[in-house]
Every structure is written in structure tokens, then in C-alpha cells.
Amino acid sequence: MRRQRSAKIVATLGPASSAPEMIAALFEAGVDVFRLNFSHGEREEHRARLLTIRALEKQIGRPIGIMADLQGPKLRLGRFARGKIAIKPGQSFRVDLDAKPGDEKRAPLLHPEIFAALERGTEILLDDGRVRLTVEKHGKDFAETIVSAGKELSDRKGVNLPNVILPLSALTEKDRSDLSFALDLGVDWIALSFVQGPDDVAEGRKLVAGRAGVLVKLEKPAALQRLSEIIDLADALMVARGDLGVEMLPEDVPPLQRKIVHASRHAGKPVVVATQMLESMIQAPMPTRAEASDVATAIYEGADAVMLSAETAAGAYPIEAVKIMDRIIRRVQLDPLYDASLHAESGMTLEHTSPDAISAAARQVADTVGAAAIVSYTTSGATALRAARERPDVPTLALTARLDTARRLALVWGLHCVHTSDVHRFSDMIQKAARIAQREGFATPGQRIVITAGIPFGTPGATNVLHVAWIGE
């Protein structure tokens, strides 16, 4: 099944989308990677969804990516004696380590690490920023604050501290257990939440130990201070705009999205734009025009993928949400300005290596000879990633003998992944590339294809061959 677009779609599975027939319909509608959100649901529910995806993959014969999204630390207020309180700007309000239910004057905040990081003037955001507190005085087990915004508070609301680095690992005990479970299931991507710096990524990579790709969710302003280091360590990035939007001014999020996408593309790392993309479709069969423009903006910027969360996990119109996202992407990719913007940055992404030179040449040769497709033989995925980084005008087939590589590359812009047996001779490479390009509907007899590979075959990252081949009768 060939997608008629280059950017990919990630969709979250949940109560609205767990039945086998629904998962099959979502894939048919355009999903390339399915997300299992470990912040919700039971493990056996995630296992059942994964097994359903793998059965579907076997049935259709096309690799499908699966992402396990870890919850990360969740900072929350405790409970109130009456469940909810009224507050008003200017009043004093205390938070402390006392577990006693709160009232109009105080609330339990049972996270000692928060108090350890506070300073006078620190802003504490509650309930996704609807309530804002400014610290006036603090100790190791309390903070006296002034309410600067908000009308009410209720039990268990989330807590955010903008620009404060908390003495917390990005991986809780729950996350470590979930990570082990997800890796044993055989997921393709592990998404790390609550990353504050490169050390969090390094810790995650050590635990994953190469068994999946590591995708870093950029949702903390502190992480953006060390963005280049984090990108170096990550296999992929996600612009998690919901959490960023809580801890930053709304007008700061769009430029940051563009910066992250640009930096990820420059490094050749896949980047996903996520959160509230088609939010109204949780309840409505069509998105707003503003939401359509939001998705389009991410595509114009060159994102590898866009993601649906509650729209497919719990919404009333999961299939419709995928279909409209697919339509928006395809429409943007018909715009001549889209190609112009992508190619404006192509040369900037190159490194001074032979593999990068060949990948850049493959795009140029494909344009010059009017090739129908680029065929990239890859073992680790590095050759295919280089091809995708160039954002060629023609489709790219990624051929690999490793099923885990094919599944992981399902996230990457422009790649049509095929799991196939390895080749051992140059003539076999050409014949197989031509045969698969024709079988998959990317080329017809009489057309040319451009082939990139590494020799000796099967050597990860050793892209050193470029060949133009004819498709025979």
C-alpha cells in the first residue's frame, strides 16, 4: 500500500480505537505509526493493541511503527477537604508537605524536590496554567505564595514550574517498569517525557540499549537551553506543544516549533509535531480552519510527522481525523512553495562525508535524469535517513533485511519501507531494486531509478555507491 504523501501520521490508540477492525481502518485511512500512551490504560490493553498491529502488519505485508510513550514524573497537588476551593488574585496561599486535605488557605504539594528548587519570585503554575502562584517565602517543606491568576482549584491538578530544573530523573520507577515491558513487547520507538537536559536522554539510551529508537519529547523550557546536545543524543524529536504551551507564553511556542524542526532536520533526525492538532475533532466530524492551518504549517516547516492524540484515542471521529490530516498533508505537498521551502535548506544539512555527498547526489541525479524513485539499501537505517534528509522530489524506497529497521523508519519523511532479504552481489542489488520499485507501484518499464547502497553489503552507515538503473520489461 503506497501513501500518496511524504510526511507521516502518528495516531494514539485508546478506548475509542482498540478494536482490531478500528486499528485496521485507521491504518487504511493513513496511520504510519501507532502510539501507545503509557500515561493511560493497563499493560494488557497495550499488549493487545500491539499484537493486533503486528497481526495487521503480517496480513498487509508492510512494516508498521509502534511508539511507547512513557509517562514521566507527574507533579500534582493533593486533595481538598471539599474537593474544590475558590481563590482570587492577590490572596496568600500556602503549599506544603502536609498530607492533610487543603482549604482556601493552603494545599498539600507532596513533592519535596519542588521545594528544594524554589526561589523567591518563582512562578508555580497549577491546572495547566489556569492558576498561577508567585513564591514569596519558602523552606524545605513549604512555600508561601501570592495568587497572581485564577478563580478555583480542585483535587489533583497538575503542577508546572517554568524554567526551573527540578532534581528529578525523567524516568520514574513506573517508567522503568513500563520501559522494560514495552521493550519486551518489541516496540520500535520509546518516547521520553519530562526531559530537562542531555543527562536524561543519556539515561534513557542506556536503559533502551539499542532495542528501540529513542524519541525525546521537548516539553520543558529547560531542555531548549541545551537543544543541540539533546538532538545529538536523540534518535528522533517531538515538539510537545501542549506542555510547552503551559510553561511558556503562547506567542513563544510557534517560533520554538520552527526552531526545533529546523535543528532536527539539519541534524538528520526525524521530528514529530504534536498536541492539539485537530483538537475539535474529539467531538466534531470536521476540524476548524485554524486547525487545518496548524497542521499545514508543520508540514510546510518540513516536519517528518504530525501526531493525533485524544482525537484518535478517545474521540468520536478517529478515522475522520486521520483522513482529514492525510488530505491536508497531500494538499500542502502539491503547493510549489512547499518544494521551494524544503529545497532552500537541503544544502545546509550536509556533513563533509562521502555518505552525505552520495545522498545529496542521489537527489540531484534523480532530478536530472527524471528518475521515478530513489531506492536506498539500508541496514541500520542510516543510509535511508540521509536520503530522507535531502527531501528529494521523488519517492524513496528503503529496502532492508532487518524488520526492526523497516518499522523504525516508518516515522521518517518520504520513506516507503520494504522488508526484504539481503543482497550479496552488485547485479542482485540492481535487479532487486528494479523489481521491488515496479512491484510497489513506484516505477514502470522504461523508467529510471537511482540506487544508493553501502559496499560491502550489510555494513551499517557505509553509503558509498550510487547507480542509475533502467526498469526493464
N, C-alpha and C positions, 0 to 999 in steps of 0.2 A: 504494500500500500504506500503510494507516493504522496507526500504532502506537497501542496502547491504553494509553499511559503518556506522561508529560511529561518525566521525566528520561531522559537519553540514555545509550547504551552505546558506549564506545570499546574496540576489540579490537586487539591486536597481532598482526601476521602474521609467520610464521616457518616453519621446516621442517615443522611439523605442519599448516599452514594456507595453503599457497601454491597448491594446485591450483585451477583455475577453478571446479570443482564444489564444492570446500570453501568458497571465498570466497562463492559464491552461497548456499550453505547457511547460512553464518554471517550473511549479511545477512538471509536469510529468518527466521532464529532471533531477530534483533533488533539486529544491529550497525548503528549510525548513522554512526560514523566509524571508519576503519581507520588504525592506527598503523604506520608503517614505522620500525623501530628501527635507526638507523644505527650503533649500537654493535656490531651483529652483521650478518653477511651481506654479500654482494657487491653492488655497484651494479646490475649487470644483473639480479640477483634482485629488487631493489626496483623496477626499471623494469618487469619482467614483471608484478609484483603490481599496480602502478599501472595498467598497460594493461588488465589483467584487470578491475579495479574500474571503469574508465571504460567498458569494453565492457558490463559488467553494468548500469551506470547508464543507458546508452543503451537497453539492452534493456527495463528495467523502467520507464523514464521518471521516475525520482525522483532528485534530487541526493544524492550520497553524499560525505561529507567524507573527506579524506585528510590525515593528520598525519605530517610528517617530524620525528623526534625525534633531535636532534644529540647526539653522544656527550659532548662537553665534555672538559676535561682529565682524564686518568686517572692518578692518583698510585699508584705501585706499588713495592713492594720489588723488589730484584733477585733473583738466584738463589743457592741454597746449594750448596756442594760436593757434598753428598749428597742434595739435593732437599728435605730436611726436617730440622728440629732439634727437640730437646726443650728447654723452658725452664721456669722456675719463679718464682713471685713472690719478690721480694726480691733477685734476682740483678742484676748490672750487665749492660748490653747497649748496644753502640755501633752507631750508624748513620752512614754517611759516603758521600762521593762516589767512593770507590774502587770500581771495577767488579769487582774480584776477588771470586769467589764467597764467600758468607758461611759462618760456622760457628756454634758455640754461644755465641760471644762478640760477634759483630758481623754486620752485614748491609749490603749496598750499598743506598743510597737515592739514586738518581741524579736528584735534583730540587733544584738549588741554591736555588730560590725557597723551598723549605720551610725550609732553614737560615737564610735571610735573615729569616724571620718568627718564629723561635723565641724564647722567653724561658724563664728558669728557672721550672720548675713547669708549663710547657706539657704537655698530655697528647697523646700520639700514639697513635691507635687503628689497629690492624692487623687484617686479616681480618674486616671488619665488626664490629669491637669485641671480638672474641674474645680478642685480645691487647692489653694496654694498657701503654704506657710513659710514665714521667714524666721530663721533661728535668731533669737535674742541672747539666749544663755543656754549653756549645755554642760553636761557632765558625762561620765562613763555609762550612766543608766537613765538619762533623761535629757529632754530639750524643752525649754520654754520658748514658745513661738508667738508670732502675731499673724493672724489670718489676713492675707492680702487679697484673696478672692475666694468666692464660694458661698453656697447657701445651705447645703446639707451634706451630711456624711452618714454612711451606713456601714454595716458589718463587712469586714474582709476586703476592703477596697485596696487596690494596688498602690504601691509607693514607688516614686521615681525621684532620683537626685541628680539633676543635670550637672554635668562637668565635675562630678565627684567620683574619684576612683575608690571603689569600696574594696576592703581587704577580703575579697571573696573569690573563690575559684569559679570559673564559668561552668564547671561540672559538679553538680551535687551528687550525693550518694544515689539518688534516684536516677540521675542522668547516667552515671557509670553503669548501673544495673541495666538500664534501658539500652545503653550503647552495646553492651555485651550481647543482649538479647537480639538487637537489630542486626549486628554483625553475624551472629549465628544463623539468622534467617537468610542472610545473603543480600542485604540491601546494597545499593550502588553508591549512594551518597549519604553522608552524615552531616546534618546541618547543626552547627554550633551556635547556641544562643548566649546572650549576655557577655560577649567578648569585649573586654576592656583594653586589651593590648596583645602584642605578639606572644607573650608567655602563655596566654590562654590557648592560642592556636597551637603552639608547640606541645602543650599538654594533651590537647585533643589528638594531634597527629601521632603522638607516642602511643596512645591507647588504641587508636584505629589500626596502627601498624600496617598500613598499606592494603587493608582488606576492603576499603571503600574510598571514594574521594571525599575530601574534607571541604565542605562549603561553609564559609564564615558569614554569618548574618551580621551586617553592620547596622546596629540598632542603638549603640551607645555613643554619644558625642566624644567620649574619651578615646574611643577606638580610632576616630578620624584624625586625631593628633599624630597617630603612628600608622597611617594608612599604607604607605609604601612597604613598611616592614610586614604588615599583616598580609598584603597582597602577595609578597614573596613567599610566605609560608603556606598560603591557602591554595587549594586546587580550583576553587570557584568562590564567587562572592554573591551576596544577596543584599540589595538595598531594602532593608526592612523599614519602610517609611512610617508604619504605624507607631512604633516605639520611638523612632527618631522624631516624629512629629509631636510627641508628648514632651520630650526633653529639650526641644529646640523651637524657635519661633517658626510659625508656618511658612513664612516667606524665605527661610533659610533652607528648607528641605529641597525644593526643586534644583537650586544650583549645586547642592551636595549630591543629588542624584546624578546630575550630569557629570560632576567631577569623578564620582566613583565609577560610573560606566566608562568614561574616557580612560581612567587609570587602569581599569581591569582590561579593557581592550588593548591598551598599549602593552600590557604585560602578557597578553595572550591567554588570559584566564577568563573562563565563562562567567557572565554576570547576569543575575536574575533581578528583575524589578518586581516588588511585591507589595501587597496590602491595599485593600480598599479600591482595587482597580475597577471593579464593576459592582460596587457595594450595594447599589439599589436593586440589583438583580437577585438579592436574597429573597426579596418579596415581589419583584416586578418582572414581567417577561421581557422587558427591553431596558437597556441602560439609559442614563441621561446622556445628553450630548457632551457634557463636560467629562463624563467618564470615558466616552469613546475617544475624546481628545487626549485624555490622560494616557490611555493605552497606546495611542498613536505616537505620543511624544516619546515614550520609552523605546518604541521601535525606530523612530527617526534618529534617536541618540545612538542606536546600534546595539541595544541590549540583546543578549543571546536568547533570553526567555522572559516571559511575563507569567505571573502566578495568580491563580484564583485560590482563595481561602474559604471563607464561610459560604461564598457563592456556590461552591460545589459540595462542601462538606455538610452544610445544614440548610441550604437554600431551597426554595420551592421550584427553581428552574435551572438545575445544574447543567443539563445538556444544552439548553438555550444559551447559557453563559459561555460555554466553550465554543459554541458555533459562532456567536457574535464576536468573540475575541479572535477566532480564526479569520472571520471576514474583515475585521479591522486591520489585522496584520497584512492580509493579502492586498487590501486596498492601498495601504501605505506603500507596500513594495512595488506597486505599479507606478508610483509617482517618480518622475525623472529626478526630482530634487532629493529623493531618498538615496538613489545611487550616487549622486554627486556628493552628498554629505558623507557617505561611507568611504568613498574613494579619496576624499580630501585628507583622510588620516592614514590611509594604507601605508604609505612610505614611512610614516613616523613610528610604526610599530616594529620595524625591522631591527634585528640584532645583527652584529657583524659575524655571522656564522654561515657555513655552507648550507645547512638545512634551511635557514631563513631565506637565503638567496634563492634556493631552488623553489621554495614555496611561493616567493614573490614572482619568480619567473614563470611558474605554472599558471598564475592568473594572467600574466601578460601574454603568454603564448596562447592560452585558451582564447583570449580576446582576438589576437592576431589571426589565428587560423580558423576562427569561428567554431571552436570545439563545442560539442553538445554537453560535455561534462568533464570534470576532473575526477580521476579515480585515485584514491590515496590508500596505499597499503600501510597498515599500522599495527604495531604490536602493543605498545604501552598506551597509544593514543596521541603521542607527541607529534607525529607526522600529520595526523588529521587536524590537530589543534592549530598547527602552523598554517595549514591550508585554510582553515576557517578564519583565522586572524586576518587574512588578506581580504576577506569579504568579496570573493570572486562573483562575477555576474552570472556564471553558470553553476548548476548544482554540483555538489561534491559527494561522491560515494566513498565512504570509509569502509574498507574491507579489512577484516581482522579474524585471526584464528582464535582469538580469546573472547568468549562470550561476555565476560565481565567488562572488558574494554568497550565492546559494542554497546552494552547497556549504559555505561557511564557517559559515552559520547552522545547519547540521545538528547542530552541537555544542550548541546553545542550548536550554535548558529550554522545553518546551511548544510549540516551533515546528514546524509541518509546512510544509516549504519547497516552493514550486512555481515553476519557471522558466517564465515566460510573456512574451509581447510586452508592450510598454509601452502605456499608455493616454494619450490626449490630451484627452479631454473628460470632464466630470463624469458624464454619462449612461453613457459607456462604462465608467467605473470601477465604477459600481453594477452594471451588467449582468454584467460580467466577474466581479466578486466573487461575485455570486449563482450564476452558472453554475459556477464552479470549486468553491465550497463544496458545491454539490449533487453535482457530478461526483466529488469526492474523498471523499464519504460523510460530510460534516460537518453537512449541513443537508438538510431535506426541504421540499417545498412547504408553505407556510403558516407556516413558522418565520421568525424574525428573525435577522439577522446585524448586527454592529456593525463599521463600516468606519473605519479610520484611514488617512490619506494626507497627503502634502505637496503643496500647490499653490503655484507651477507644478509640474506633474508632472515627476518626474525630478530634482528639486532635493534633493541629499543632506542628510538631517538636518532638513528643514523640515516636521515634522509639525504641521499646522495645521487639519486637517479631521477631524470626527467625524460619521458619518452612520449612521442606523439604516435598514436596508432589509428588505423582505419577500422571501422566496423565492416566486416565482410558480409557477404550474402549468407 
